[in-house]
Amino acid sequence: METINIAGTEDTPTIKFDVAAGQFLISGRSLPEDVTHFYKPVMDWLGQFSSAPKDGAKFEFKLEYFNTASSKILLDVFMKLEEISEGSGSKFSIAWHYQNSDPDMKEAGEEYAELVSVPFEFIAY
Amino acid sequence: MEPATQNISFLYEFYRLMKQHQVIMMYEGEFSQEITKSVLSMTENSFSTEKVDEAIKKKVYNIMMEALQNICKHEFKNTDESIASGESLFMISSTDKEYQIITGNAIEKKIIDTIKNKIDLVNSLDQEGLKNLYKEARLNSTISAVGGAGLGFIDIARKSANKISYHFNPVNENIYYFTQMVTVTK
């Protein structure tokens, strides 16, 4: 299965999805002009992942800022993970990192956690 | 030939006004993603010397991001000689008690009601109401052709925690200038 390795910029996040290395990470800032286009590789990757899900995969989110359009896409990602987990019986987890000084980022994670069955772990840094 | 002192002295007046209104930065012109990134990064630089809680700075930054992208996606752009094309405005001030994020952009008269209804709705809700509206709207939203999720005003209102002020000034029969002020209490 394909590996995603996208370097972050001042308006787009770093994305590393690598099954062999067991690394699934989205970090940095997400305010791309065209979110659908930017996140297409992620959505395509999740499509492939659904036919060969890795039990125990931990998806890490370490975001500094994201815009509302990215917020919608992130929800789509979480719902897709939930769908794959429920369809395959594989267990995943989501690690939501937030800066100690950023209660809004923690709350944003909690609001996602309320909406999907995939368990969230909250990690302050 | 007389030196052009009179003509350039307005700059000092302008500077004085900006100081008086505690303007951190102002941008006028056509907006784009590149401009959004520049304005955000310049504001971030000037924030580094502001002695304010990081959480407050982040709220301001988030509001700016949504407000600037709202302009990018929705400013009225036309191809004729109209006065209203691409003359959007962004300004951020830092007073003793709050940050003020002010934007102005031309819009078509026909979308006034849509904007007004969105702002009046978020202004009528408390934080809990805004949180519920955001969650519900995000579940039901789809990314539009211009790349928006239709959540901008709700997010701005949540981060601001104050009411959004707005005004529409007529430019001509079909075009209005929409100004909006969002504040974040320090």
Interface residues (C-beta under 8 A of the other chain):
Chain A: E10 D11 L31 E33 D34 V35 T36 Y65 N67 T68 A69 S71 K72 I73 L75 Q99 S101 D102 P103 D104 M105 E111 E114 L115
Chain B: Q33 T36 K37 L40 S41 D53 E54 A55 K58 K59 Y61 N62 M65 E66 Q69 C72 K131 Y134 K135 R138 L139 S141 I143 G147 G148 A149 L151 G152 I154 D155 K159
